[in-house]
Amino acid sequence: MGGGSARSLLMTILGEFVLPRDEPAWTATLVDALGMFDVEEKSARQALARIAAEGWLRSDRVGRRVRWTLTGPGRRLLIEGAERIYAFGSGERNWDGRWLIVLVSVPEAQRDLRHKLRTRLSWAGFGSPAPGVWITPRPEAEADAKLILDELALSSQAMSFVAGYGALGEEQEMVAAAWDLGDVADRYRDFINEFAPLTPTAPPQIFRAQTRLVHEWRRFPFLDPQLPAELLPPNWIGTTATTLFTHRHTQWRTPAREHWTHLAT
């Protein structure tokens, strides 16, 4: 597993186990926990150093041992992440048929800026059915778009509208052009195939399964734009996946956290 993967997995462990316990974690505990996922000690320590350098962790020495504590910004980051992960996919949203349309173009020569714009708007749930056109069925996301465009210094050359779909073309074809829902469905199917059959019984197995469950689910808020039911294919598989995640997370949460407490002592 590469350094980037080790860092991402470490963030999952910090959010799922260190944050709720609200106590420092020893280096050995974190290294051993990552070792359960075949992360080598060197990569684990590098991941710790990277997260500390980013300001999310601080270390202090107790005798010969080192322990790690979440910083204020680190706690806020993980709390916001947990809220997004656990609330994702819960409940259906009523939709009034209105779209937010943002028009903004970046010259081909500014590829880095184009990439940043696409990445951040996509993470915010926007899709692009045509070059320079970004859409979402959430008009309230205009504030998110403005923040992104302000930070990228693109607001002065952007325009936004809120409107219903017109008489030309097909709304479903616009949705298909803006988002690859087939790819999202395939990823949901892989998630279900991996976690539906799992029946861990021993505490270390449950801890590993719970960590993997949350780690894989973390991806979906950035992949699935959470479109209203009217715009989704019939019997949307994301609903089944959400039900599975909620059931498994509730089922495994207590024994997994008890095993973390055992590892941490």
C-alpha positions as CSV (number, residue, x, y, z in Angstrom):
1,M,0.0,0.0,0.0
2,G,1.4,3.4,-1.0
3,G,2.0,6.4,1.2
4,G,-1.1,8.1,0.0
5,S,-3.3,5.1,0.7
6,A,-1.7,4.7,4.2
7,R,-2.5,8.4,4.9
8,S,-6.1,8.0,3.8
9,L,-6.5,4.8,5.9
10,L,-5.0,6.5,8.9
11,M,-7.5,9.4,8.5
12,T,-10.3,6.8,8.6
13,I,-8.9,5.2,11.8
14,L,-8.5,8.6,13.4
15,G,-12.1,9.6,12.6
16,E,-13.7,6.3,13.5
17,F,-11.8,5.4,16.7
18,V,-9.5,8.2,18.0
19,L,-12.1,11.0,17.6
20,P,-14.9,9.4,19.6
21,R,-12.6,8.2,22.3
22,D,-11.1,11.7,22.7
23,E,-7.8,10.4,24.1
24,P,-4.3,10.5,22.6
25,A,-3.1,7.4,20.7
26,W,0.3,5.9,21.0
27,T,2.5,5.5,17.9
28,A,2.7,1.8,18.4
29,T,-1.1,1.5,18.5
30,L,-1.6,3.4,15.2
31,V,1.3,1.5,13.5
32,D,-0.1,-1.8,14.7
33,A,-3.7,-0.8,13.5
34,L,-2.4,0.1,10.1
35,G,-0.4,-3.1,10.0
36,M,-3.7,-5.0,10.1
37,F,-4.2,-3.7,6.5
38,D,-0.7,-4.6,5.3
39,V,0.7,-1.1,5.7
40,E,4.4,-1.4,6.5
41,E,5.8,0.4,9.6
42,K,7.8,2.8,7.6
43,S,4.7,3.9,5.5
44,A,2.6,4.1,8.7
45,R,5.2,6.4,10.4
46,Q,5.4,8.5,7.2
47,A,1.6,8.9,7.1
48,L,1.7,10.1,10.8
49,A,4.4,12.6,10.0
50,R,2.4,13.9,6.9
51,I,-0.8,14.4,8.9
52,A,1.1,16.1,11.7
53,A,2.8,18.4,9.1
54,E,-0.6,19.3,7.8
55,G,-1.6,20.4,11.2
56,W,-4.2,17.8,12.1
57,L,-2.1,16.0,14.8
58,R,0.5,17.0,17.4
59,S,2.9,14.7,19.2
60,D,4.3,14.6,22.7
61,R,6.8,12.2,24.4
62,V,6.0,10.2,27.5
63,G,9.2,8.5,28.6
64,R,10.4,6.6,25.5
65,R,6.9,6.5,24.0
66,V,5.3,9.0,21.7
67,R,1.6,9.7,21.6
68,W,-0.6,11.7,19.2
69,T,-3.4,14.1,19.9
70,L,-5.9,15.6,17.5
71,T,-5.4,19.4,17.1
72,G,-8.4,21.7,17.1
73,P,-8.4,22.0,13.3
74,G,-7.9,18.2,13.1
75,R,-11.0,17.6,15.3
76,R,-13.1,20.0,13.3
77,L,-12.0,18.3,10.0
78,L,-12.9,14.8,11.3
79,I,-16.2,15.9,12.8
80,E,-17.2,17.5,9.5
81,G,-16.1,14.4,7.7
82,A,-18.0,12.1,10.0
83,E,-21.2,14.2,9.6
84,R,-20.9,14.0,5.9
85,I,-20.2,10.3,5.8
86,Y,-22.9,9.2,8.2
87,A,-25.6,11.6,6.9
88,F,-24.8,10.8,3.3
89,G,-27.7,9.0,1.5
90,S,-30.1,9.3,4.4
91,G,-33.6,10.4,3.5
92,E,-35.1,11.6,0.2
93,R,-35.1,15.3,-0.7
94,N,-38.2,16.9,-2.2
95,W,-37.3,18.6,-5.5
96,D,-39.1,21.5,-7.0
97,G,-37.8,20.9,-10.5
98,R,-35.4,23.9,-10.5
99,W,-31.8,23.7,-11.6
100,L,-28.8,25.9,-10.7
101,I,-26.7,26.6,-13.8
102,V,-23.2,28.0,-13.5
103,L,-21.4,29.2,-16.6
104,V,-17.6,29.5,-16.3
105,S,-14.9,28.7,-18.7
106,V,-11.1,28.3,-18.3
107,P,-8.7,28.4,-21.2
108,E,-7.2,25.1,-22.3
109,A,-3.8,26.5,-21.6
110,Q,-4.6,26.8,-17.8
111,R,-4.9,23.1,-17.3
112,D,-4.1,23.1,-13.6
113,L,-6.8,25.7,-12.9
114,R,-9.3,23.7,-15.1
115,H,-8.5,20.6,-13.1
116,K,-9.0,22.3,-9.8
117,L,-12.3,23.8,-10.9
118,R,-13.6,20.5,-12.2
119,T,-12.5,18.6,-9.0
120,R,-14.0,21.1,-6.6
121,L,-17.3,21.6,-8.4
122,S,-17.6,17.8,-8.8
123,W,-17.0,17.3,-5.1
124,A,-19.7,19.9,-4.4
125,G,-22.2,17.8,-6.4
126,F,-22.1,19.7,-9.7
127,G,-22.1,17.9,-13.1
128,S,-21.0,19.3,-16.5
129,P,-23.2,18.4,-19.5
130,A,-21.2,20.6,-21.8
131,P,-17.9,22.5,-21.7
132,G,-18.1,25.5,-19.4
133,V,-21.6,24.5,-18.1
134,W,-22.1,23.2,-14.6
135,I,-25.5,22.1,-13.2
136,T,-27.0,20.8,-9.9
137,P,-30.6,20.3,-8.9
138,R,-29.8,22.1,-5.6
139,P,-30.2,25.8,-6.1
140,E,-28.9,26.4,-2.6
141,A,-25.5,25.1,-3.7
142,E,-24.9,28.5,-5.3
143,A,-23.1,29.6,-2.1
144,D,-20.8,26.6,-2.4
145,A,-20.1,27.5,-6.1
146,K,-19.4,31.1,-5.2
147,L,-16.9,30.1,-2.5
148,I,-15.1,27.8,-4.9
149,L,-15.0,30.4,-7.7
150,D,-13.9,33.1,-5.3
151,E,-11.0,31.0,-4.1
152,L,-10.0,30.2,-7.7
153,A,-10.3,33.9,-8.7
154,L,-13.0,33.0,-11.3
155,S,-16.1,34.7,-10.0
156,S,-15.6,37.8,-12.2
157,Q,-15.9,35.7,-15.3
158,A,-18.8,33.4,-14.2
159,M,-22.6,33.6,-14.5
160,S,-25.3,31.7,-12.6
161,F,-29.0,31.1,-13.2
162,V,-31.8,29.2,-11.5
163,A,-34.5,27.8,-13.8
164,G,-36.6,24.8,-14.8
165,Y,-35.8,22.6,-17.7
166,G,-37.2,23.9,-21.0
167,A,-38.8,22.4,-24.0
168,L,-35.7,21.5,-26.0
169,G,-34.0,18.2,-25.6
170,E,-34.6,15.6,-22.8
171,E,-33.8,16.3,-19.2
172,Q,-32.6,12.7,-18.6
173,E,-30.1,13.1,-21.5
174,M,-28.7,16.2,-19.8
175,V,-28.3,14.2,-16.6
176,A,-26.6,11.4,-18.4
177,A,-24.2,13.8,-20.0
178,A,-23.4,15.6,-16.7
179,W,-22.9,12.5,-14.4
180,D,-21.7,9.0,-15.1
181,L,-24.4,7.3,-13.0
182,G,-23.5,3.9,-14.5
183,D,-20.0,4.1,-13.0
184,V,-21.4,5.2,-9.6
185,A,-23.8,2.2,-9.7
186,D,-20.9,-0.1,-10.5
187,R,-19.0,1.2,-7.5
188,Y,-22.1,0.7,-5.3
189,R,-22.5,-2.8,-6.6
190,D,-18.8,-3.5,-5.7
191,F,-19.4,-2.2,-2.2
192,I,-22.5,-4.4,-1.7
193,N,-20.7,-7.4,-3.0
194,E,-17.8,-6.9,-0.6
195,F,-19.7,-6.1,2.6
196,A,-23.0,-7.9,2.3
197,P,-21.5,-11.4,2.8
198,L,-19.1,-10.4,5.6
199,T,-19.8,-12.0,9.0
200,P,-16.8,-11.3,11.2
201,T,-17.0,-12.7,14.7
202,A,-13.6,-12.2,16.5
203,P,-12.9,-8.7,17.7
204,P,-9.9,-8.1,15.4
205,Q,-12.0,-9.2,12.4
206,I,-14.8,-6.9,13.4
207,F,-12.4,-4.0,13.8
208,R,-10.9,-4.6,10.4
209,A,-14.3,-5.0,8.8
210,Q,-15.6,-1.8,10.3
211,T,-12.5,0.2,9.3
212,R,-12.8,-1.1,5.7
213,L,-16.5,-0.4,5.6
214,V,-16.1,3.3,6.6
215,H,-13.0,3.7,4.5
216,E,-14.8,2.5,1.4
217,W,-18.0,4.5,2.1
218,R,-15.9,7.7,2.5
219,R,-15.6,7.8,-1.3
220,F,-19.3,8.0,-2.1
221,P,-20.0,11.6,-1.0
222,F,-17.5,12.6,-3.7
223,L,-18.8,10.1,-6.3
224,D,-22.6,10.3,-6.0
225,P,-24.2,13.7,-6.6
226,Q,-27.3,12.6,-4.6
227,L,-29.8,13.5,-7.3
228,P,-33.5,13.6,-6.5
229,A,-35.4,10.3,-7.1
230,E,-37.0,11.8,-10.2
231,L,-33.6,12.0,-11.9
232,L,-32.3,8.6,-10.9
233,P,-32.8,5.2,-12.7
234,P,-35.6,3.0,-11.3
235,N,-34.6,1.0,-8.2
236,W,-31.5,3.0,-7.7
237,I,-28.8,0.7,-6.2
238,G,-27.4,3.6,-4.0
239,T,-30.4,3.1,-1.8
240,T,-29.6,-0.5,-1.2
241,A,-25.9,0.4,-0.5
242,T,-26.9,3.1,2.0
243,T,-29.1,0.6,3.9
244,L,-26.3,-1.9,4.0
245,F,-23.7,0.6,5.2
246,T,-26.1,1.9,8.0
247,H,-26.9,-1.7,9.2
248,R,-23.3,-2.9,9.1
249,H,-21.9,0.2,10.8
250,T,-24.4,-0.1,13.6
251,Q,-23.9,-3.8,13.9
252,W,-20.1,-3.6,14.2
253,R,-19.6,-0.2,15.9
254,T,-19.5,-1.3,19.6
255,P,-17.3,-4.4,19.3
256,A,-15.0,-2.5,16.9
257,R,-14.5,0.4,19.3
258,E,-14.1,-2.0,22.2
259,H,-11.2,-3.7,20.3
260,W,-9.7,-0.2,19.6
261,T,-9.8,0.4,23.4
262,H,-8.0,-2.9,23.9
263,L,-5.3,-2.0,21.3
264,A,-4.9,1.5,22.8
265,T,-4.2,0.3,26.4
